[in-house]
Amino acid sequence: RMGVQLHTITLDSEQLPTQKQLKDILTLFHTAPKPILFHCQAGVDRTSLAAAFWKLMIECTPVEQALDQMTPSYGHFEWSRPFM
């Protein structure tokens, strides 16, 4: 009714995304209506990864700044998911 669309890309919280998953996310960035809300079960690691990927690929933010999306202030703790 409000025009909200749900798009699901399944990411494993215990593994890095595959190339296909990253391509799917990038396609979604280009095709989904804006604004886009990223969310995962805990709203932390996979959400932070998607936000960092957005900054890097869409906003062309330098890697160091994009990785700021994956910090404790957003609930991401490197020790809990070091592979991310």
NUVO-39410 format. One line per field, with one value per residue (C-alpha): chain; residue in three letters; y, x, z. Coordinates in nm, 4 decimals. Example, Ala and Ser with C-alpha at 12.3 -4.5 7.8 and 13.67 -1.06 7.14 Angstrom:
# NUVO-39410
mol <- c(A; A) $
type <- c(ALA; SER) $
py <- c(-0.4500; -0.1060) $
px <- c(1.2300; 1.3670) $
pz <- c(0.7800; 0.7140) $
//
This chain:
# NUVO-39410
mol <- c(A; A; A; A; A; A; A; A; A; A; A; A; A; A; A; A; A; A; A; A; A; A; A; A; A; A; A; A; A; A; A; A; A; A; A; A; A; A; A; A; A; A; A; A; A; A; A; A; A; A; A; A; A; A; A; A; A; A; A; A; A; A; A; A; A; A; A; A; A; A; A; A; A; A; A; A; A; A; A; A; A; A; A; A) $
type <- c(ARG; MET; GLY; VAL; GLN; LEU; HIS; THR; ILE; THR; LEU; ASP; SER; GLU; GLN; LEU; PRO; THR; GLN; LYS; GLN; LEU; LYS; ASP; ILE; LEU; THR; LEU; PHE; HIS; THR; ALA; PRO; LYS; PRO; ILE; LEU; PHE; HIS; CYS; GLN; ALA; GLY; VAL; ASP; ARG; THR; SER; LEU; ALA; ALA; ALA; PHE; TRP; LYS; LEU; MET; ILE; GLU; CYS; THR; PRO; VAL; GLU; GLN; ALA; LEU; ASP; GLN; MET; THR; PRO; SER; TYR; GLY; HIS; PHE; GLU; TRP; SER; ARG; PRO; PHE; MET) $
py <- c(0.0000; 0.2393; 0.1204; -0.0465; -0.3301; -0.6157; -0.7598; -1.0467; -1.1367; -1.4109; -1.3569; -1.5885; -1.4150; -1.6693; -1.6298; -1.3581; -1.2933; -1.4682; -1.2782; -1.3563; -1.2165; -0.8983; -0.8653; -0.9155; -0.6449; -0.4074; -0.4717; -0.3990; -0.0736; 0.0370; -0.0869; -0.0632; 0.2461; 0.4823; 0.5167; 0.1642; 0.0132; -0.2586; -0.5013; -0.8400; -1.0509; -0.8594; -0.5440; -0.5386; -0.7328; -0.7954; -0.4594; -0.2888; -0.4804; -0.3664; -0.0061; -0.0133; -0.1668; 0.1117; 0.3776; 0.2154; 0.1296; 0.3969; 0.6964; 0.6175; 0.6720; 0.5712; 0.2241; 0.3560; 0.5778; 0.3089; 0.0745; 0.3261; 0.1611; -0.1474; -0.0078; -0.0558; 0.2622; 0.0664; -0.2495; -0.4265; -0.5695; -0.7075; -0.9750; -1.1222; -1.1475; -1.1090; -1.2366; -0.9433) $
px <- c(0.0000; 0.2863; 0.4991; 0.7586; 0.9434; 1.1177; 1.4302; 1.6087; 1.9717; 2.0735; 2.4134; 2.5763; 2.6970; 2.9799; 3.1222; 3.2255; 2.9763; 3.0346; 3.0996; 2.7429; 2.6016; 2.8076; 2.6881; 2.3286; 2.3708; 2.5260; 2.2409; 1.9941; 2.1747; 2.1218; 1.7644; 1.5806; 1.3746; 1.5501; 1.5893; 1.7112; 1.6948; 1.9506; 1.8714; 1.9845; 1.8808; 2.0927; 2.1209; 2.4964; 2.7511; 2.5714; 2.3981; 2.7336; 2.8851; 2.6050; 2.6408; 3.0192; 2.9691; 2.7197; 2.9677; 3.2448; 3.0562; 2.7842; 2.9280; 3.2880; 3.4018; 3.7645; 3.7941; 3.9125; 3.6034; 3.3656; 3.4966; 3.3831; 3.0415; 3.1916; 3.2846; 3.1627; 2.9547; 2.7355; 2.7464; 3.0167; 3.3002; 3.5918; 3.6671; 3.3184; 3.3331; 3.7033; 3.6456; 3.4137) $
pz <- c(0.0000; 0.0796; -0.2126; 0.0063; -0.1612; 0.0179; -0.1404; 0.0291; -0.0216; 0.2159; 0.3747; 0.6271; 0.9418; 0.9673; 0.6144; 0.3760; 0.0965; -0.2348; -0.5568; -0.6639; -0.3408; -0.3813; -0.7428; -0.6266; -0.3620; -0.6149; -0.8597; -0.5822; -0.5014; -0.8613; -0.9097; -0.5765; -0.4958; -0.2569; 0.0329; 0.1025; 0.4510; 0.5221; 0.7981; 0.9194; 1.2153; 1.4656; 1.2568; 1.3016; 1.0968; 0.7666; 0.7898; 0.8503; 0.5601; 0.3257; 0.4447; 0.3930; 0.0472; -0.0380; 0.0716; -0.1306; -0.4502; -0.4761; -0.2932; -0.4007; -0.0437; 0.0271; 0.1802; 0.5158; 0.5470; 0.4173; 0.6852; 0.9466; 0.8979; 1.0612; 1.4012; 1.7587; 1.7304; 1.4857; 1.6977; 1.4952; 1.7013; 1.5009; 1.7585; 1.7174; 1.3368; 1.2429; 0.8854; 0.8071) $
//
